[in-house]
Amino acid sequence: MHVDEALETARQDLVRKAHAIAADFMSKRQGPRTSANQDWSDLTVQIRTKGAGLTVEWHWRQWYRGGGSGKRHYNSKYLANGVVMRYAKEWERNEVGRTLDKLEKLKAAHRALRKVERDLAKRGLAGDVDDAVIGFVLTSH
């Protein structure tokens, strides 16, 4: 296995884990609001990948009644990581905090992986894993 294939596999694994965390968070927030389901959250989370990047996007839904139809619609407001907890309702704060922590750890691991990838590319290391590791250790001193 080549180094670039191993790095790509690791990156895809991190992205898969991030999507799973977001899907788990959102699975508890689906379905219509009913009188039995009073704990309705207006927070949503999405994982986006663009190129080699990994982005976590939090949104807050603001509801309103549509013009003549009277149906409910919503506008989605982007939330920066620092303000997500302000929009979390009391009953969901623990879960939102855990989800933020998990996703931040995955993003940090993804950034570290990208740094290794850039360092290897800068040094022109390619080939199988053993050659690349030996070359990286020898050139990093």
C-alpha positions, 0 to 999 in steps of 0.5 A, spaced: 500 500 500 502 506 498 502 512 503 497 516 499 492 511 499 493 509 506 492 517 508 486 517 503 483 511 507 484 514 514 481 521 511 475 517 509 474 514 515 475 520 519 469 523 514 465 517 515 465 518 523 464 525 522 457 523 518 455 518 523 456 523 529 452 528 525 447 523 523 446 520 530 445 527 533 440 529 527 436 522 528 433 525 535 431 531 531 427 528 526 419 528 525 413 533 526 413 536 532 407 534 536 404 535 543 407 528 545 414 531 543 415 537 546 422 537 546 423 540 539 430 542 537 431 548 532 439 546 531 441 542 525 448 540 524 451 538 517 458 535 515 461 538 508 467 536 505 470 540 499 477 538 496 481 535 502 477 539 507 472 537 513 467 542 515 462 542 521 456 547 520 451 548 525 444 552 523 439 554 527 432 554 524 427 560 525 420 559 524 415 563 521 408 562 518 407 563 510 403 568 507 396 566 504 397 558 506 399 559 513 404 553 513 410 553 517 416 555 514 423 556 516 429 560 515 436 557 517 441 561 520 449 559 520 452 559 527 459 559 529 462 554 533 462 559 539 455 561 539 452 554 538 451 553 545 447 559 546 442 557 541 441 550 544 435 549 549 436 547 556 434 539 555 439 538 549 445 542 552 449 536 554 448 532 548 450 538 544 456 539 548 458 532 547 457 532 539 461 539 539 467 535 543 467 529 538 466 533 532 472 538 534 476 532 536 475 529 529 477 536 525 483 536 529 485 529 527 483 531 520 488 537 520 493 533 523 493 528 517 493 533 512 499 536 515 502 530 515 500 529 508 503 536 506 509 534 509 510 528 505 509 531 499 513 537 500 519 532 501 517 528 495 516 522 499 512 516 495 512 509 494 510 504 499 509 505 507 516 503 509 520 507 504 516 513 506 516 512 513 524 511 513 525 517 508 520 522 513 524 520 519 531 521 516 529 528 513 525 530 519 532 531 523 
